[in-house]
Structures are given as structure tokens and as C-alpha cells.
Amino acid sequence: MKFGAMIQPRIDDLDLPRDIERMGYDSLWVPDSHMIASDCYAVMALAAVNTSRIRIGTGVSIASTRIAPVTAAAIASVNRLAPGRVFLGLGTGHTALRTMGFDPVPPKEFRDYVRVTCELLRTGKAEFHWRGKTRRIEFMFKRLGVIDIEHRIPVYVAANGPKALEIAGEYGDGRVSADNERPEQLAPSLGAIQAAARAAGRELPRDFHTATLAFVCVMRPGETLRSERVVDQVAPMSVAYLRYWYEWCKKSGSDALIPEEIRAEYKEFVEHVGKMQTPADHRYVELHDGHCTYPIASERRFVTPNVIRAARGFVGEPDEIIHMLRERERAGLREIAFLPPIDSAREIFRDFAEQVIARY
């Protein structure tokens, strides 16, 4: 099992990547949410020159906010600074696009985006469709050494739904789950990826990577899921799940995705959204305030034990967390990358490193 530290990009916190590397983490994941934090590629470039061992990549970069050749050039530029230590996570953009009031990228568009990006990073060339035209494009002036695609840049596809799992099988070097799937869910997802690879005439790489994005809280003796410190640490990510479920239900017209055990909290959350002061056509800004980054006082009441469990974080005393990790490792998971609140990141990273990684 590999352990990844995900950070909300803060351009002037130059010490955080170094601190994370010293704590013993394997990788640094940087989200691509331009309306929330600093630019992910700028932060990764600084991390690349301020570290020497840790792997660095996007968690995850968003299709449509940059055209595929720009994304490929950006990650290849970072790879020039840290050859062989760089990876690229690609996703459809729940957070990055929802915070602007748009839906995530549809599967057909996402598939072509992943294809172009992978082809450029693997061969330096691709067929690119843009504004109604198709062109053969390639990285030029490679002799100048301004990018690095000689050292492999693995591409991890964020995939939970069936179409995204197919794309991961067709093109990916790995798959990222945004839902921290339970062990019994991991095998069917990996099976769908393998089936898609076979249908595309492709053999998955032997080192095909499986990672999950999650949140953690190492509880102290006597703490419960209602303890103030625990709620502080898990609130941003727990409420983010309520926001995701709200957006999904609004779009689909169905509440089938809502876990039975949190229906009371979800109903109350919907009522809370309906009372927001922001006009409905601009409510996405208020709805996503603090998204995965800091707690909102008015939303604290929704961070119940049921919601925390439904959001599938690694929350418990060290032995409990190690047990959860072992179960997922046996089911095929190879890395956990977790995102703490921005103001308590160092404390949470340190707790996990000292009490879980050191004993794993």
C-alpha cells in the first residue's frame, strides 16, 4: 500500500511538500480546482524543485478547463523538473465545474480528452479535434529539452461510473476512485476495467495502479464520531458528499443514490440549501463554499456519525484504520490519497504518518 498526501494548492506554502516528504509519504496529490485554490501546476512545479523523492501529480486534473495538449504540456513541463516522479490524474470535473455552475464533462468528450493526452505523453503525437476541425499535432523542438516525455508519466483515470471505468481500461495506466469503494466493490470495478481493456485489444500494464481519494481522522482514546476535534477534521469532506448527492439528485431527478441511513440528514440538507440567500441561478457558489477545504458553521449539524460513515472516510483509532486499509489492499487497492482541511493539514498528515504509516 502506498500513502498519498493530497493538499489544497496554496502557492506560498513552500514548506508543505518538503514536510510531507519528510513524514514518509509516497506521493503528493494536487487538486485542480481553480475557483477554490492556487493553480495546481504552479504548485506542483514548486514542489518538484523543493523535494527529491516523493511522487507528484494531479488529484485530479480536469478535462475541459484546459484543452488536452495544454494539460499534456503542463505535466510534461513538471516532469522536466522531477523526471520519473510525476503522474497525471484526469477527471470529469465535479468540483472544478460545479463551482462554476456547470456539469462535469460527458463520457464521449472525456474519452477523447484522455486519448489525446495519453497519446501525446506516450508518443509526442496525437490526432486532435478542436472547434470542428481535426489536426495532427506533435510536441515540437524536443531537442530544446523544455519538456520531458522520455521518463514515463503514468495517467490515472478518475472512474466510478461504467463509462469512466471503460475509459480507464482503454487508455489508463491506473484508476482513481473518488468514492473510496468498499472491498466488495473494488473487484467488480477492476473487472470492468479489465474487460474494457480486452475489448480495446489492450493488455493492462502489469503495474496498473489503483488508488482512492478519501479523508482520514486518527481518533484518540475516548473520542467518538461526535467529538469536536473529530468533527472539525472530517466536516469538509463529509459535507462534500452531501453536496455531491444533492447535485446528482437534482440532475437525475432520482434519490436512489442516497444511502438509507442518512436520508434524514439529507432531507434536512436539502431544506438548508433551499433557504440559502443566494439567488437560485447563482446558488452554486454558496452551495460549494468551503468545499473539501474548511468547515462551514451552519453545516456542522449535518456531520453526524451516519454521514461520516456513509462518506467512507478512514476514521477510527489506529488499529481500526489499519484494518480498513488491509481489507482494501487485499481487494486490490494500491494507494490511498487523503485530503485534510487546509488549516489542519500538517497535524492530520503527522498523526497519520506517526500512528498508521509507521505501523503498517
ABEGO torsion letter per residue (X at the ends): XBBBBBBBBBAABAAAAAAAAAAGBABBBBBBBAAABBBAAAAAAAAAAABAABBBBBOBBBBGABBAAAAAAAAAAAAAABBGABBBBBBAGAAAAAAAGBBBBBAAAAAAAAAAAAAAAAAGBBBBBBGGBBBBBBBBGAAAGABBAABBBBBBBBBABAAAAAAAAAABABBBBAAGBBAAAAAAAAAAAAAAAAAAGBBBBAABBBBBBBBBBBBBBGBBAABAAAAAAAAAAAAAAAAAAAAAAAAAGBAAABBAAAAAAAAAAAAAAAABABBAAAAAAAAABGBGABBBAAAAAABBAAAAAAAGBBBEBAAAAAAAAAAAAAAGBABBBBBBBAAAAAAAAAAAAAAAAAAX
